């Protein structure tokens, strides 16, 4: 009997198109069946908070989320904090990794208390940090649902 693969759904929410595509490609290189043969990954990216919230499902495993989400087409601008609130309602087991250029340590601490899994500052070393935190989150997903 072939063992059933663990399904891991990853959402990426980033308003900057270039960074969104870069992050998505990077996640696809880290999270695939060649690296984790026991997993089946579904990776989806969104440019707006509204788009993400509309497609939010209760089985999202991991989310990479920008705090500042600007979109000229939306009347009400939502932040990563707004998305976090919705994620924790619909998918309470989701590990939310906030990636942003927040200047306020107080806001980061507040987000930690609200339930983010990890905060990563957007800078030149973000890529390595995203990789290590994402691998840790995937490994924890495998251990909790083994």
C-alpha positions in Angstrom: 0.0 0.0 0.0 1.4 3.4 -1.0 1.4 5.8 2.0 -0.7 8.9 1.5 1.3 12.1 1.0 0.9 14.9 3.4 -0.8 17.9 1.7 0.8 21.2 2.5 -0.9 24.4 1.2 1.3 27.5 1.2 -0.1 31.0 0.5 2.1 33.9 -0.4 0.6 37.4 0.0 2.9 40.1 -1.3 1.8 43.3 -3.2 5.0 44.0 -5.0 4.8 41.9 -8.2 8.5 41.4 -8.6 9.1 40.3 -5.0 5.9 38.2 -5.1 7.3 36.3 -8.2 10.7 36.0 -6.7 9.4 34.7 -3.4 7.0 32.3 -5.1 9.8 30.8 -7.2 12.0 30.5 -4.2 9.3 28.7 -2.2 8.7 26.4 -5.2 12.4 25.4 -5.1 12.3 24.7 -1.4 8.9 23.0 -1.2 8.5 20.4 -3.8 8.2 16.6 -4.0 11.9 16.2 -4.8 12.9 17.8 -1.6 10.0 16.4 0.5 8.9 13.2 -1.2 6.4 12.5 1.5 4.5 15.8 0.7 2.3 17.2 -1.9 2.5 21.0 -2.1 0.0 23.5 -3.3 1.6 27.0 -3.6 -0.6 30.0 -4.4 0.4 33.6 -4.5 -1.8 36.7 -4.1 -1.0 40.4 -4.8 -3.8 41.8 -2.5 -5.2 41.1 0.9 -8.7 41.0 -0.5 -7.8 38.3 -3.0 -6.2 36.2 -0.4 -9.1 36.5 2.1 -11.6 35.7 -0.6 -9.7 32.4 -1.4 -8.9 31.6 2.2 -9.5 28.0 3.1 -9.4 26.2 6.5 -6.5 23.9 5.4 -3.8 26.5 4.7 -0.7 25.2 6.3 1.8 28.1 5.9 1.4 31.7 4.8 4.2 34.1 3.9 2.6 37.5 4.5 3.7 41.0 3.9 2.5 43.6 6.4 2.2 46.5 4.0 -0.2 45.6 1.2 -0.9 48.5 -1.1 -3.4 48.4 -3.9 -4.8 51.4 -5.7 -7.9 49.4 -6.9 -9.2 48.8 -3.4 -11.2 51.3 -1.4 -10.4 49.9 2.0 -6.7 49.1 2.4 -6.0 46.1 4.5 -2.7 45.3 6.2 -1.1 42.0 7.0 -2.5 42.3 10.5 -6.0 42.3 9.0 -5.2 39.2 6.9 -3.7 37.6 10.0 -7.0 38.1 11.9 -8.9 36.4 9.1 -6.4 33.6 8.8 -6.6 32.8 12.5 -10.4 32.6 12.2 -10.6 30.3 9.2 -7.3 28.4 9.4 -6.2 28.5 13.1 -3.4 26.0 12.5 -1.8 28.0 9.8 1.8 29.1 10.5 1.9 32.7 9.4 5.4 34.1 8.6 5.3 37.9 8.4 7.9 39.3 6.0 8.0 43.1 6.0 10.0 46.3 6.6 8.3 47.2 9.8 10.2 49.9 11.7 8.2 49.5 14.9 9.4 46.7 17.3 6.2 47.3 19.2 4.1 46.3 16.2 6.2 43.2 15.7 5.7 42.2 19.3 2.0 42.8 19.0 1.9 40.6 15.9 3.7 37.9 17.9 1.1 38.1 20.6 -1.6 37.8 17.9 -0.2 34.6 16.7 2.3 35.0 13.9 4.7 32.1 13.7 7.8 34.2 12.8 8.7 37.7 11.7 11.3 38.2 9.0 12.7 41.7 8.3 12.9 42.4 4.5 16.5 43.0 3.8 19.5 41.5 1.9 19.5 38.4 4.2 15.7 37.8 4.0 16.1 34.9 1.5 18.2 32.7 3.8 15.9 33.5 6.7 12.8 32.7 4.7 14.4 29.4 3.7 15.3 28.3 7.2 11.9 29.3 8.7 10.0 27.7 5.9 11.9 24.4 6.2 11.2 24.5 10.0 7.5 25.1 9.4 7.2 22.3 6.9 9.1 19.9 9.2 6.7 20.8 12.0 3.7 20.2 9.7 5.1 16.7 8.9 5.6 15.9 12.6 2.2 17.1 13.8 0.3 15.2 11.1 2.4 12.0 10.9 
